[in-house]
Amino acid sequence: MRGDFLVTYDNAEEVKSMARAHGFQMRLIPMTNTHHATMEELVIGKNLSWMDGFPAVHEPEAEYVVKKRRKSLPNAPKGRGKKRLSA
């Protein structure tokens, strides 16, 4: 198979954070090792959209950090400037 991608067994958070920091996409693909155990390989590349048609391919779960909301200022007008987003 030919293309611009890298395949690794190392599905570590350090590897995934480096890939995200440099704008790479990631996909997990299933594989079977020599002991017939099912494992996942991490595929890293700039454009992996060609892999999206395969049913066993999925993106690794990402951990997101949620920042705390700032407290409103004591003299700020209440009810103005706040909009609710609908789903």
Beta strands, then each sheet from edge to edge (+ up, - down):
strand 1: 5-8
strand 2: 25-32
strand 3: 38-45
sheet 1: 1+ 3- 2+
end
